[in-house]
Amino acid sequence: MDKKDREILEYIFNDNNTTLSEIGRRLGISRQAVHKRVKRLIEQGLLLKIGRTKNSGYFLTEEGIKSIGKKVIPRNLVARQAIKREIRFRFKPDESEDIVFDKVAAVTNLKKFLNTNALDNCRYVFTEIFNNAIDHSSSPWIDVVVKFENYSLSMEIRDYGVGIFKRISDEFGLNSESDAITWLIPGKTTTQKERHTGEGIFFSSKASRKMVIKSHKLALHFDNYGQEAWVEKLKGYIKGTVVAFVVPYNMRKRLSDIFEIYAPYRYDFNFQISRVVVTILGKKLISRSQAKRLVQPIRGKFKEVIFDFKKVEMVGQGFLDELLRVFPSGEKDLIVKVINVPPELIPFFRRVEVDKNRIHLVDN
C-alpha cells in the first residue's frame, strides 16, 4: 500500500459518501485510476463495497482501519460508518407488516446495502415474522432493531406477548415448551388455521443465513439457511418472543429457489417436503416414546421427510423401529430418507426391517 492508497482509505474513513470522482479530484488522478486502486484495496481486504453500481458505498474493514492507524471499531463497522448508530423502532400491532417493512426500509436505506435477492428475502422474512407477532402475541407493541454489520444485515423483531413456544404448547396440549419446538421445526404448525398455514417460520429459516427464536427460557437456533438447528437453554427469562435473522448484503440464494426446493412443482406447491432435524431432541435417541414425540407434529403433512442424524451419538432399536417402520406404515406413499448417519451407528439401522421402496438410508 503506497501513499495514495492510504489517502484513499483516509478519505473514505472520514466520509463514506464521497465518490470515486471526488477522491480523484482531491488526489489529482483520474477516476479510472482511483477505481483500479479501490478494486485492489477490496481484494486485499481493506475495503468493503456494499450495494450495486449506482447506489454502492465503500467502507473500511477492521484491517483497513488498522492500516491507517485509526482506532478500530470492534463491532458494526459498516453501521458506525454508514449510519452512525443502531436503529430502533417501536410499532403498534395495528399497522400491517408490509407497510411497516416499507417504513423500516426507507429510514435505513436498505436498497443501498442489499442486492435484489437479499432485499426480497429480507422483506419475506420480516413480514412473516412481524405478521406472526401481530396475529399471535397479543402484545401492546412490537419492537424492531436493525443492525448493519461487516458483511450482513441483522434484524430483530420482538413482542411482549404470550410467547411462541408456550402458545403452541397450550394449543396442542403438549407437556412442555420444549415439545413445542419439535412441532415448530417441520412447518405446518399454527394456532390459527383459518389465517395461517404454519409455513412462515420454516421458509423464513431457509431464507435467512441465520435465525434464532427466543422465548421464556428457550432459544431455537437455525444456521446455514436452516440446514442446522439446535436448542439452547437461556440463563435469563425473556418475556414474549424475540426473532432475529441475518441476511448477507450480496445474497445469491433467491426466494424462488427456496420455494422450488421445498415446495416443488411436482408437489403442486403444497409444501410437501421438509427436513426434520432430529438432533433437536438430543444426542441419545433410545425409546419409542422419543420417536413418537418426534413424528407427532409431522403426521399426515408431508410426502417426503428427511431425518438428519448428523450429531446423534446413540440410537436404540425401539426408537429406530418406531421411526422407520411403524411411523411410515401409517403414512400412505410417504418417502423417508435418512442422512448423515455416523458410521458406528449404521449397523443399528441395517437391523430394522423396513420397506426399502420407501425408506432410504443415504450414504454419506
Sequence and secondary structure as in RCSB ss.txt:
>XXXX:A:sequence
MDKKDREILEYIFNDNNTTLSEIGRRLGISRQAVHKRVKRLIEQGLLLKIGRTKNSGYFLTEEGIKSIGKKVIPR
NLVARQAIKREIRFRFKPDESEDIVFDKVAAVTNLKKFLNTNALDNCRYVFTEIFNNAIDHSSSPWIDVVVKFEN
YSLSMEIRDYGVGIFKRISDEFGLNSESDAITWLIPGKTTTQKERHTGEGIFFSSKASRKMVIKSHKLALHFDNY
GQEAWVEKLKGYIKGTVVAFVVPYNMRKRLSDIFEIYAPYRYDFNFQISRVVVTILGKKLISRSQAKRLVQPIRG
KFKEVIFDFKKVEMVGQGFLDELLRVFPSGEKDLIVKVINVPPELIPFFRRVEVDKNRIHLVDN
>XXXX:A:secstr
  HHHHHHHHHHHH TT  HHHHHHHHTS HHHHHHHHHHHHHTTSEEEES TTT EEEE HHHHHHTT     S
 HHHHHHTSS EEEEE TTS HHHHHHHHHHHHTHHHH  HHHHHHHHHHHHHHHHHHHHHS  S EEEEEEE S
SEEEEEEEE SS HHHHHHHHHT S HHHHHHHHTTS   S TTT  S HHHHHHHHSSEEEEEEEEEEEEEETT
TTEEEEEEEEEEEEEEEEEEEEESS    HHHHHHHHS GGGTTS  EEEEEGGGG SEE  HHHHHHHHGGGTT
T SEEEEE TT  EE HHHHHIIIIIHHHTSTT EEEEE   GGGHHHHHTS   TTTEEE   
